[in-house]
Amino acid sequence: MLSCAVPIVMTSYRLSTRTVRPQGVKCKLFRDLVRHHPEVEQWIKDLQRPGALTAALNWYRANVAPEMWHAERWVLPNVQAPTLGIWSSGDAFLTEAQMLRSAACVSGVWRYERLEGASHWMQLDQPERLNSLILSFLVS
Protein backbone atom coordinates (compact mmCIF):
# COMPACT_ATOMS: atom_id res chain seq x y z
CA MET A 1 0.00 0.00 0.00
CA LEU A 2 1.26 3.49 -0.83
CA SER A 3 0.24 6.67 0.92
CA CYS A 4 1.10 10.04 -0.53
CA ALA A 5 -0.45 13.32 -1.56
CA VAL A 6 -2.05 13.53 -5.00
CA PRO A 7 -2.48 16.67 -7.14
CA ILE A 8 -6.25 16.82 -7.41
CA VAL A 9 -7.73 20.31 -7.31
CA MET A 10 -11.12 21.87 -7.89
CA THR A 11 -11.43 24.55 -10.56
CA SER A 12 -15.15 24.69 -11.21
CA TYR A 13 -18.24 23.99 -9.20
CA ARG A 14 -21.94 23.36 -9.71
CA LEU A 15 -24.63 25.87 -8.77
CA SER A 16 -28.09 24.60 -9.54
CA THR A 17 -27.90 23.42 -13.16
CA ARG A 18 -25.18 25.82 -14.24
CA THR A 19 -21.44 25.12 -14.14
CA VAL A 20 -19.34 28.05 -12.97
CA ARG A 21 -15.77 28.11 -14.20
CA PRO A 22 -13.03 30.14 -12.51
CA GLN A 23 -12.40 33.51 -14.06
CA GLY A 24 -10.87 36.72 -12.75
CA VAL A 25 -10.94 36.69 -8.95
CA LYS A 26 -11.78 32.96 -8.85
CA CYS A 27 -8.63 32.12 -10.83
CA LYS A 28 -6.57 34.31 -8.50
CA LEU A 29 -7.97 32.45 -5.49
CA PHE A 30 -7.22 29.13 -7.14
CA ARG A 31 -3.67 30.22 -7.97
CA ASP A 32 -3.21 31.31 -4.35
CA LEU A 33 -4.66 28.01 -3.08
CA VAL A 34 -2.09 25.99 -5.04
CA ARG A 35 0.62 28.47 -4.04
CA HIS A 36 1.30 29.51 -7.64
CA HIS A 37 2.70 26.13 -8.58
CA PRO A 38 4.58 26.41 -11.91
CA GLU A 39 1.99 24.19 -13.62
CA VAL A 40 -1.13 26.00 -12.37
CA GLU A 41 -2.08 27.46 -15.77
CA GLN A 42 -2.05 23.99 -17.33
CA TRP A 43 -4.15 22.65 -14.42
CA ILE A 44 -6.74 25.38 -14.94
CA LYS A 45 -6.92 24.58 -18.64
CA ASP A 46 -7.09 20.81 -18.11
CA LEU A 47 -9.59 20.93 -15.28
CA GLN A 48 -12.07 23.03 -17.23
CA ARG A 49 -12.97 19.93 -19.26
CA PRO A 50 -16.35 18.30 -18.61
CA GLY A 51 -16.18 15.86 -15.70
CA ALA A 52 -13.02 17.34 -14.20
CA LEU A 53 -14.78 18.65 -11.11
CA THR A 54 -16.44 15.30 -10.45
CA ALA A 55 -13.12 13.49 -10.72
CA ALA A 56 -11.44 15.98 -8.37
CA LEU A 57 -14.21 15.86 -5.80
CA ASN A 58 -14.46 12.07 -5.92
CA TRP A 59 -10.85 11.81 -4.71
CA TYR A 60 -11.71 13.78 -1.58
CA ARG A 61 -15.09 12.07 -1.11
CA ALA A 62 -13.34 8.69 -1.13
CA ASN A 63 -10.86 9.87 1.49
CA VAL A 64 -13.29 11.18 4.10
CA ALA A 65 -12.85 9.56 7.49
CA PRO A 66 -15.58 6.92 8.09
CA GLU A 67 -16.78 8.68 11.25
CA MET A 68 -17.84 11.64 9.09
CA TRP A 69 -20.51 9.43 7.51
CA HIS A 70 -21.64 7.46 10.56
CA ALA A 71 -22.37 8.56 14.12
CA GLU A 72 -20.77 5.47 15.64
CA ARG A 73 -17.07 5.05 15.14
CA TRP A 74 -16.07 2.08 12.99
CA VAL A 75 -13.39 -0.25 14.23
CA LEU A 76 -11.26 -0.91 11.20
CA PRO A 77 -8.51 -3.53 11.09
CA ASN A 78 -4.92 -2.45 10.70
CA VAL A 79 -3.30 -2.72 7.29
CA GLN A 80 -1.43 -6.03 7.08
CA ALA A 81 0.41 -5.32 3.83
CA PRO A 82 3.81 -3.65 3.74
CA THR A 83 3.11 0.08 3.58
CA LEU A 84 5.16 3.04 2.35
CA GLY A 85 4.30 6.50 3.64
CA ILE A 86 5.84 9.44 1.79
CA TRP A 87 5.54 13.03 2.96
CA SER A 88 7.03 16.18 1.41
CA SER A 89 8.57 18.87 3.59
CA GLY A 90 6.94 21.66 1.57
CA ASP A 91 3.40 20.27 1.89
CA ALA A 92 1.14 23.16 2.84
CA PHE A 93 -1.94 20.96 3.37
CA LEU A 94 -0.82 17.78 5.17
CA THR A 95 1.46 17.60 8.19
CA GLU A 96 4.30 15.23 8.83
CA ALA A 97 2.62 14.23 12.10
CA GLN A 98 -0.43 13.01 10.15
CA MET A 99 1.75 10.76 8.03
CA LEU A 100 3.74 9.50 11.01
CA ARG A 101 0.55 8.64 12.91
CA SER A 102 -0.40 6.39 9.99
CA ALA A 103 2.14 3.88 11.31
CA ALA A 104 -0.25 3.10 14.18
CA CYS A 105 -2.73 1.75 11.62
CA VAL A 106 -0.25 -0.66 10.03
CA SER A 107 0.54 -4.09 11.45
CA GLY A 108 2.67 -5.05 8.47
CA VAL A 109 6.03 -3.53 7.63
CA TRP A 110 5.89 0.29 7.79
CA ARG A 111 8.41 2.42 5.92
CA TYR A 112 8.40 6.21 6.08
CA GLU A 113 10.21 8.52 3.67
CA ARG A 114 10.44 12.31 3.79
CA LEU A 115 10.96 14.19 0.52
CA GLU A 116 12.82 17.43 1.20
CA GLY A 117 11.87 20.51 -0.80
CA ALA A 118 8.84 19.12 -2.62
CA SER A 119 5.40 20.65 -2.28
CA HIS A 120 2.03 18.93 -1.79
CA TRP A 121 2.39 17.93 -5.44
CA MET A 122 5.55 15.92 -4.88
CA GLN A 123 5.06 13.77 -7.97
CA LEU A 124 5.21 16.92 -10.09
CA ASP A 125 8.06 18.56 -8.17
CA GLN A 126 10.38 15.55 -7.78
CA PRO A 127 9.09 12.73 -10.01
CA GLU A 128 12.45 10.96 -10.31
CA ARG A 129 13.03 10.89 -6.54
CA LEU A 130 9.46 9.80 -5.81
CA ASN A 131 9.57 7.05 -8.45
CA SER A 132 12.88 5.86 -7.04
CA LEU A 133 11.39 5.56 -3.53
CA ILE A 134 8.32 3.73 -4.78
CA LEU A 135 10.33 1.33 -6.96
CA SER A 136 12.77 0.52 -4.16
CA PHE A 137 9.81 -0.19 -1.88
CA LEU A 138 8.10 -2.43 -4.42
CA VAL A 139 11.19 -4.55 -5.06
CA SER A 140 12.09 -4.92 -1.37
C-alpha positions in Angstrom: 0.0 0.0 0.0 1.3 3.5 -0.8 0.2 6.7 0.9 1.1 10.0 -0.5 -0.5 13.3 -1.6 -2.1 13.5 -5.0 -2.5 16.7 -7.1 -6.2 16.8 -7.4 -7.7 20.3 -7.3 -11.1 21.9 -7.9 -11.4 24.6 -10.6 -15.2 24.7 -11.2 -18.2 24.0 -9.2 -21.9 23.4 -9.7 -24.6 25.9 -8.8 -28.1 24.6 -9.5 -27.9 23.4 -13.2 -25.2 25.8 -14.2 -21.4 25.1 -14.1 -19.3 28.0 -13.0 -15.8 28.1 -14.2 -13.0 30.1 -12.5 -12.4 33.5 -14.1 -10.9 36.7 -12.8 -10.9 36.7 -8.9 -11.8 33.0 -8.9 -8.6 32.1 -10.8 -6.6 34.3 -8.5 -8.0 32.5 -5.5 -7.2 29.1 -7.1 -3.7 30.2 -8.0 -3.2 31.3 -4.3 -4.7 28.0 -3.1 -2.1 26.0 -5.0 0.6 28.5 -4.0 1.3 29.5 -7.6 2.7 26.1 -8.6 4.6 26.4 -11.9 2.0 24.2 -13.6 -1.1 26.0 -12.4 -2.1 27.5 -15.8 -2.1 24.0 -17.3 -4.2 22.6 -14.4 -6.7 25.4 -14.9 -6.9 24.6 -18.6 -7.1 20.8 -18.1 -9.6 20.9 -15.3 -12.1 23.0 -17.2 -13.0 19.9 -19.3 -16.4 18.3 -18.6 -16.2 15.9 -15.7 -13.0 17.3 -14.2 -14.8 18.6 -11.1 -16.4 15.3 -10.4 -13.1 13.5 -10.7 -11.4 16.0 -8.4 -14.2 15.9 -5.8 -14.5 12.1 -5.9 -10.9 11.8 -4.7 -11.7 13.8 -1.6 -15.1 12.1 -1.1 -13.3 8.7 -1.1 -10.9 9.9 1.5 -13.3 11.2 4.1 -12.9 9.6 7.5 -15.6 6.9 8.1 -16.8 8.7 11.2 -17.8 11.6 9.1 -20.5 9.4 7.5 -21.6 7.5 10.6 -22.4 8.6 14.1 -20.8 5.5 15.6 -17.1 5.0 15.1 -16.1 2.1 13.0 -13.4 -0.3 14.2 -11.3 -0.9 11.2 -8.5 -3.5 11.1 -4.9 -2.5 10.7 -3.3 -2.7 7.3 -1.4 -6.0 7.1 0.4 -5.3 3.8 3.8 -3.6 3.7 3.1 0.1 3.6 5.2 3.0 2.4 4.3 6.5 3.6 5.8 9.4 1.8 5.5 13.0 3.0 7.0 16.2 1.4 8.6 18.9 3.6 6.9 21.7 1.6 3.4 20.3 1.9 1.1 23.2 2.8 -1.9 21.0 3.4 -0.8 17.8 5.2 1.5 17.6 8.2 4.3 15.2 8.8 2.6 14.2 12.1 -0.4 13.0 10.2 1.8 10.8 8.0 3.7 9.5 11.0 0.5 8.6 12.9 -0.4 6.4 10.0 2.1 3.9 11.3 -0.2 3.1 14.2 -2.7 1.8 11.6 -0.3 -0.7 10.0 0.5 -4.1 11.5 2.7 -5.0 8.5 6.0 -3.5 7.6 5.9 0.3 7.8 8.4 2.4 5.9 8.4 6.2 6.1 10.2 8.5 3.7 10.4 12.3 3.8 11.0 14.2 0.5 12.8 17.4 1.2 11.9 20.5 -0.8 8.8 19.1 -2.6 5.4 20.7 -2.3 2.0 18.9 -1.8 2.4 17.9 -5.4 5.5 15.9 -4.9 5.1 13.8 -8.0 5.2 16.9 -10.1 8.1 18.6 -8.2 10.4 15.6 -7.8 9.1 12.7 -10.0 12.5 11.0 -10.3 13.0 10.9 -6.5 9.5 9.8 -5.8 9.6 7.1 -8.4 12.9 5.9 -7.0 11.4 5.6 -3.5 8.3 3.7 -4.8 10.3 1.3 -7.0 12.8 0.5 -4.2 9.8 -0.2 -1.9 8.1 -2.4 -4.4 11.2 -4.5 -5.1 12.1 -4.9 -1.4 
